């Protein structure tokens, strides 16, 4: 991948400083006692087929402001075993977790990737107690062993073109069995640089948790241009508190939203919550005798919102479709024709995906 250079060192410094500042702030705000925790539940190091030591994964996550990462090395696929022999499949997690300082924001959990051809393909298990116990000749035994450890188990990149030449995720009888037996709990709708509408439909139809991960093998900055304002795919989990127990509970309950490039992907109930908490319409006023309502619209999140107004009114300085950039505020001029104390503004959130070819519709009450 070509790495773009900046024209001056000062420009690079500004990007770098802005990147660090963003990393200290929550990506999405949550009102009440709940929080949105940022996670990446699928990453690799040299302890399977990755290109970096576990310490790099920890440093990347710190710089990018993540709340939690899972070390998920391939159990069976060990291309670096001759150079880095390690009979203990927990070693990557042990090294990474040993870097975490007391009281710091970032948390690390143990995980594994059960690596098979289709079906079932590649299966991740996180919140694993002992990765070694998942090593079996057949994949079902490994998946069952993960469930015995009360791990959260999900299907990786079901649309991977190495397994699906057409790039379409579909269930095999084995997957249906895993779902029926409650051995499979989630599915990646986003993996690395791909988004699968078919995987999203599978999640919605089968009650699986919607997930998005980086599946990073090289450097996140090279893959996602972090220093230039990009970000890795993440799963945001709506939790009661920051404990690992609360996060695990929320994963099993499916309380997630995926952030992929500019897209927000999830079940309607969770996207509605995230949008309402991060996009606010406040301080409406009229000037003199004019019947044009001025209202401040604030985007408190790290993601832009792509809006399309669907109501009967019109705006004074912009079209019905517009973008509110991340961490910004705009003034919306609404031609209400008469002075009103309350106005309903219905929108389609064009980058909030609730299903294949479906976007979130949400009405904001301005008063």
Buried (B, 14 or more C-beta within 10 A) or exposed (E): EEEEEBEEEEEBEEBBEEBBEBBEEBBBBBEEEBBBBBBBBBBBBBBBBBBBBBEBBBBBBBBBBBBBBBBBBBBBBBEBEEEBEBEEBBBBBBBBBEBBEEEEBBBBBBBBBBBBEBBBBBBBBBBBEEBEBBBBEEBBEBBBBBBEBEBBBBBBBBBBEEBBEEEEBEBEEBBEBBBEEEBBBBBBBBBBEBBBBBBBBBBBEBEBBBBBBBBBBEBBBEBBBBBEEBBBBBBBBBBBEEEEEBBBBBBBEBBBBBBBEEBBBBBBEBBBBBBEBBBBBEEBEBEEEEEBBBBBBBBBBBBBBBBBBEEEBBBEEEEBEBBBEBBBEBEBBBEBEEEBEEBEBBBBBBBBBBBEEEBBBBEBEBE
